Amino acid sequence: MLTKRQSLILQAVIDHYSKYQLPVGSKTLSQHQEINASSATIRNELAKLEDFSLISKTHSSSGRVPAEAGYRYYINHIMPYYGGLIDLELEEEEDALLREIFHDPYNDLSQVIKKTAATLASLSESVVISLGPDIATQRLANFQVLSLTADQAMVILVTDKGVIRNQIVTFNEVVTPQLIERIAEIMNQELVGLELATVIKRLQTHYLKDIEQMNHSSEASDQLIYRFMNQFNSEGIRVNGQNYLFSSLAESANGTSIPQLSQLLEDQSVIASLINTTDQGIQVRVGKELKDPTLENMSLMSTSMGTVKSGKLITFAVLGPESMSYIRMAQLFQSISKEMARYLDNYYKS
């Protein structure tokens, strides 16, 4: 663990870099009231933080910038200590933008999620990923197939919470009537009572060979099952704010990663794998923790929100540079979470 002074200096380095995107030296840090130390003392402490691999120098005469391990220390040890900052109210304009979303009587849940994600992207100037109420955590009660025409059927999925999802399926060489009927038979006979996420996994493992016999396309059967079942989540995955992130990257040394990042953000299965909706509170993953070379200099900050009363869980995640302001993101998450909880309770009361 760092000393109090070292923690204050690391916090100041990270906060300065987050705000100005510039290295910071001992002279600037000596003007920091809370640090209360001379430039010489601060230089010694900076050297120790560098030895700990928490900060680094861009070249021999420069100031310091945060390192990935420094961000992780900041998130784990400094943010909780200064957590009171998260409870500070947003600026009046920002607060008004959020209140307008949640108090507009013409906004249904889908619009609330969409507008909240767009507003969060604008305020954070980062990519925002939103996942609507995830019915994958509910349990399968019934799965029906109603024939409409020779080449179409309506597929109806019912959960234990009384949620009903339906979609029109158009048959082709990949999705045949026999395939849909077989999936329905397996689900109703073998998988009723299981969470939908488990239903998908069981179809992909225990019953995959059976389904593969009816799938004559080049598409992998396990992906076909995932894609087909995921369509029932009508609020699905949305991505906002790519333009903010790409503009920021274009002005930095990371501009060459834009094509790869753009491709990654178009792949919903990859995006879904980045976010764990079962995590509690605010979660942050930094750099290599995201386990994708394209995201090495990025951070993903996410939180799930909702209420037990409404039975709904909505997830928002902010994907931005490692130098994002984590306390500011936490403030935005907290404000949105409070408004969302009130909205959901009222929405499902009616």
Helices and strands as residue ranges (DSSP letters): H 4-20, H 26-30, H 39-51, E 55-57, E 64-66, H 68-73, I 74-78, H 79-81, G 83-87, H 92-103, H 109-124, E 127-131, G 135-137, E 140-149, E 152-159, E 164-170, H 177-186, I 187-191, H 196-205, H 208-212, H 221-230, E 237-240, H 242-250, G 255-257, H 258-265, H 268-274, E 282-286, G 287-290, G 293-295, E 298-307, E 312-321, H 326-347
